[in-house]
Amino acid sequence: MQDFRKLAVWTKAYELALDVYKATAKFPMDERFGLRSQLRRAAVSVAANIAEGCGRSGRAELRRFLQIAAGSSSEVECELLLARGLSLLTTAQHGELERRVLELKRMLTGLMNALGPPIKTDN
């Protein structure tokens, strides 16, 4: 078990989630339960899965939660494109958030690679 707060990738994910909340605050009320909610949940999921993986025992479990975080990062990336396509985000807002999501995905991949290859099981 390790302290997730010490991981740069968690800090980046946490800051991204905060900024997604700020960026979606001005979405129309009819998006309250739609794209705004989904985008926020996906952004929080990235940081939460990194934290949960750190609270588990062993590299295999940490790797699995990092993979889930990477999947949530891709979800955020897709939803940011939708928000931009619907003119809910400006080009500048989208560009900055997308840049940060891509950086986060690279960091997650790097951390997974640093953990070593996944453990293979025969089934």
Summary of the structure (lengths in Angstrom):
residues: 123
radius of gyration: 15.4
end to end distance: 27.7
largest distance: 50.5
contacts: 357
relative contact order: 0.16
helix: 76%
strand: 0%
